[in-house]
Amino acid sequence: MKKEMQLIEQLKHFGLNSSEWTLERIHSLGYVIRNKMDQSFSFYGKLEFKNKRPVWKSLELVSI
């Protein structure tokens, strides 16, 4: 859970308000990031590890 909270906080680096999004893990390095108010608005996020910590490598728009 701690890792996911850190990842949500990192969304600000992509211009997203962390309080407006949820994470759904789909595999070890991939997450679906969904808007809380509009579940159809989502991104696919890829992770990488830097200094043994997960960070977002990229976010791709899935649906608006």
C-alpha positions in Angstrom: 0.0 0.0 0.0 2.9 2.4 0.8 4.3 1.9 -2.7 0.9 2.8 -4.3 0.6 6.0 -2.2 4.0 7.1 -3.4 3.0 6.4 -7.0 -0.2 8.4 -6.6 1.8 11.3 -5.2 4.2 11.1 -8.2 1.3 11.8 -10.6 1.9 15.5 -9.9 5.0 15.3 -12.1 2.6 14.6 -15.0 0.3 17.5 -14.1 -2.3 15.3 -12.4 -3.9 16.1 -9.1 -3.2 13.0 -7.0 -6.4 13.2 -5.0 -8.5 12.7 -8.2 -7.0 9.4 -9.2 -6.9 5.7 -8.2 -4.5 2.9 -9.2 -5.3 -0.6 -10.3 -2.3 -2.9 -10.6 -2.5 -5.0 -13.7 1.0 -6.6 -13.6 4.3 -6.0 -11.8 5.3 -2.9 -13.7 1.9 -1.7 -15.1 -1.1 0.1 -13.6 -4.3 1.5 -14.8 -4.8 5.1 -13.4 -8.5 6.0 -13.3 -10.2 9.3 -12.5 -12.4 9.0 -9.5 -15.2 11.2 -10.9 -15.2 9.7 -14.4 -14.1 6.1 -14.5 -13.9 6.1 -18.3 -11.0 8.7 -18.1 -7.9 6.6 -17.6 -4.2 6.2 -18.3 -1.9 3.2 -18.5 1.3 3.7 -16.4 4.6 1.9 -16.7 7.0 1.7 -13.8 10.7 1.5 -13.5 12.9 1.2 -10.5 15.5 3.9 -9.5 17.5 3.3 -6.4 15.2 0.4 -5.6 12.1 2.7 -5.6 9.3 2.5 -8.1 8.8 5.6 -10.3 6.7 6.3 -13.3 8.5 5.6 -16.5 5.6 6.7 -18.7 1.8 7.4 -18.8 -0.3 6.7 -21.8 -3.8 8.0 -22.3 -6.2 5.0 -22.6 -9.6 6.7 -22.7 -11.3 10.0 -22.2 
